[in-house]
């Protein structure tokens, strides 16, 4: 329970706005509005449920802040590769196959379940619930670095950085991908809006910018290596690094498929290349056929710490399956 006395500066101001200014950064304005609506705020002893309630000088305002509720998902003992952890956040090297957040078909066994168990009481509550704050996601079959907030302040700060996409701050995200063929230039930018596919609502597609659900999407890429190159312009596959200027669902996968170079192993956006493995030499053919995910790894994440302002940089090495695939392509020759 907190008790505050309004001063001359509070006169004429909305209850939610004044409380937000007084209690920042511990409570967000959205959280304060929720508490007002729940009847947790009183003015001179009377419960006020109207966020727009106007104040005057000399009022006693009390706000009851309930203990964070337990998260709906349950904690589970799941091994985590922790790159960094403190009171505000935790950075994980996520393995392929691990879903980030519970949802349809994946209500257990997710990263959120693992973090609820691992973090325990260090989760101070996000939006009044003891849960980890997901500020960005990686696809189930994408491996690599992901940061998760442990409290409201960290969640808001990190969310703002990801929403800004590094335009004005220090946020940087870099991914490694193995793609079929090779782009026609060493570096490039794919600027193509994304929206839901009309053919399959679970997938994304490049859409016309005038479509109602079109979302601005920009991916920058650079070729790191070419494999089985027949000449300067033709190669069996390539290792590329992608940097995101926006963070849309399946963005890299859709954009690379859009320019004719889908990710190896991506059956959602590169199914037309499924039979290509039949033409590969051994042992590459067996390795590609046995690679049961898209060849995409979040290798680098840089961001500003929400409390200290320090710029933190984390890198994750290629997991064994992708490293093996990379070595096999390096040893391959071009086969039609």
N, C-alpha and C positions, 0 to 999 in steps of 0.2 A: 504494500500500500504506500503510495506517495501522496503527500499533501503539498499543494502550492498555493500561494497567495497572489492574486492578480495585482499588477501595478498599473501605473498610468498608461504604459505602453500597450497594455492588453485591452484598453477601452475601445469598444467597437469592433474588435477582432472576432473571427470565428473561433469556436471552441477547439476544433480539430487543428486549425492552423497554429493557434497559440501553444497548445500542448506539444505539437510537433517541434516547434522552435525551442521549447523548454527542455524537451526530453531527447533531442537529437544528440548523438547519433544512435543512442541505445534502442529507440523505437522509431520505426518508420511511420510516415503519415497514414499509410494504408492500415498498419497494425493499430494505430490509435483510433482510426475510424471504426475498425472492427470492434475494439473494446467499448467504444461509445455505444455502438449498436447493440452490444451484448449487455448493456446496463452496468458496466464496470466504472462509469465516471459519474461523480456527483458534484453539484455546484451548490454551495451553502447547505449541504445535507440532503439535497433533492437529486434523485437520479435524472440525468439528462441523456436522452437517446438521439438528440438531433445534433448532427455534426456542425450545422450552420448556426447553432445557438450563439448569440452575441454576448460578449462579456463586458464588464465594467470594472473599474478599480475597486480593490478591497474585497474581492470574493474569495472564498475558500474552495479550491478545486481539488478533489481527491480522485485518484485513479488506482483501481485495484488491478494488479498485473498477475493473473493466474500463473501457476507453475506450468511450464510447457507440457502439453499432453504427449503421451507416448505416440510414436509414429504408427500409422496403420500397418505398414509392412513390418514384419518381425525380423529381428536380428538373426543372422545365420553365421556359423563358423565357416568362412570361406577364405582361403589363403590370399593375401594381398602382397604385391610387390610395391612397397612404400618408398617413394623417392624422397619425401620430405613431409614433416608434420609439425604443427604447432597449435596453439590455442584457437587460431582463426581458420586454418585451412589444412587440407591434406592433399598431397600430390601422389597419384598412383600411376604405375606403368601397367595399363590394362591389357590383359591377354585377349587374343582373339577368342570369340565364343562366349564372352561374358557380356550379358545385357546390362546397360547402365541403370535403367529405371524399370520397376515393375509395370507391366501392362498386359494387354491381351496376349494370352499364351505364355507369358513369362511373369507369373506373380511371385515366384520364389527364385532363389539362386542368382539374384542380380547384385550389381555393385552396391546399390542402396542397402540391400539386406546385409551385405558384408560390412558396410560402414556403420550401420546402426549397432551391430554387435561390437565391432572394433572400437568405435569412438565412445560408446556408452554415455556416461554423464558429461563428457566434454562437449556434447552437442547441447548448446544453451537454448536452442529453439529458433526455428525460422518460421515466422508467421504464427507463433504460438504452438508449434509442433516440434517435438524432438526428432528432427530428421536432418540428413545432410542436404545442403543446398546445391542442386545441380545447376551450374551456370553455362555449361556446354556439354555436348554429348559426342560420343563416338559410336558408329554403327556396331552392332553386335560382333561382326566378324572383322572389324578394324582394330588393330592393336595400337598401343602407344600411350603417350602422356595425357593425363586428364587431371584437372584441379577441381576440388569440391570444397565448398564453404561449410564452416561449422557453426556459424552464428549469423544473425540478421545483418550486422554491419559488414561483415566480410562478403555476404551474399550480394548485398546492394552494390558494394564497391566493385566486386569482380564482374557482376552482371553488366555494370555500366561500361567496363573496359571491353567486354566481349561485344556489347552493342555498338561500341565505337569502332571496333575492328582494327584498332591500332592506328587510326587516322591521326589522332592527336596525342596518343599515349605510347606506351612501350610494349603493348601487346603484340606478340608475334607467334604465328603458328606455321610450322613447316611439316609437310608430309612427304614420304617416299612412296612411290608407286611403280610397279612394273606393268608396262602397257604393251599391247600388241602393236607391231610396226614401230614407226618413229615419226614424230611430228616433222613437218617440212622446214622448221627453223629451230635453232638451239633454244631460244627463249621466246615466250609469247604470252599473250593475255587472252583469255576467253571471257567475253562479256556477253552473257546470254541469260535472259530471265528464266526462272524456273517456276513450275506450277505442277499440280497433280496431273498425272497421265490420264487421259480419257479411256485408254485401253485397260489400265489396271490402277485402281485408286490407291494401291499400296506403294506405287512407284511415283517418281518425279519425272518430268520431261521438260525439255526446252520449249517454251511457249511464246506466243506473240506478246509483246510488251503491253498491248492494249487489253489483254485478257484480265478479268477482274481479280483473279488470284495470282497473277504474275508477280514474282518477287525478284528484285534486282539481285544478280549473282555475278561475281567476278572472281576468276581464278587465274593466278599467274603461275607459269611453269617454266622449268629449265631442264634440258636434257643433261643427265649426269653421265650416262654410258649408253652405248649402242651394242646390241648383241647379234652375232651372226651376220654382220653387215656385208652385203654383197657389193655395195658401192657407197658413195657419200650420202645418197638419198634414200637408200633402201636397206632396211634391217629387219631381222626377225622380230625383235622386241627391243624395248628401251627401259632404262631406269630413269625416272624423272622425279624432280622435287617440285612440289606444288605449295604455293603460299596463298592463303585465303584472304581476300579483301572483304568478303562476306561469308557468312556461315550458314548456308542453307542445307536442308536435309539431302544427303547423297550428292552433294554439290560436285565434288571431284569426280565421282563415278559417272555422273550424267554428263558433265562437261567434256571429259576425255572421250566418252563414247560419241558425243555429238561431233567431235572433230575427227572421228574415225579411228580412235585408238583406245578402245575400252581396256579396262584393267584385266590382267590375266586372272582367271578364276571367278570373275564377276558374271554369274549366270543370269542376273537380273537385267543388266545393261549391256552385256557382251555375249549373249547366247548364240549369236550368229557365228562366233569364233569357237564354239564348243568342239566342232569337228577338226579344227586346225591342229589340235594335239595329235590327231591320227597321222599327220604328215611329219611329225617331229622325229628326229633321230633318238636312239636310246643313249643314255638313260633319261634324257630330258623328257621324252614322251611320258614315261611312267610317273615322273615327278610332277609334271603339269597335271596329269589326270588325277593324281592323288592330292593335289593342292585344293582343299575344299573350302576356299574362301576367296574374297577379292584380295589382291596383292596390294594392300594399303596399310601404311604404318605411320602414326603420328610421332615423328621423331623428335620434334622440338616444340617447347612452349615457354614463352617469356611473358611475364606480366609484373605489374607493380603490386607489392604486398599491401593489403588494405589497411593495415595499422601502422607499419613502419615507413612505408613509402619506398622501401628498398626494391630494386629491380631484380627479380629472381628469374633464373634461366635453368630449365631442365631438359635433358636429352635422354632418350631411351634407345638402346641399340636394337638393331633388327632382331626379332625373335627367330628361333632356330628354323622354323618352317620356311620363313621368307628368305633367310640367309641361304638355306639349302637350294631354294628355287633360284636365287640370284647366281649362285655358283654354277648351277646346271646351265643357265643361259650363257654365262661367261665362257663356258667350254663348248658351246654349240656352234655349228656352222649353219649357214642359210640353206633351208630345204624347201622346195616348192611341192 
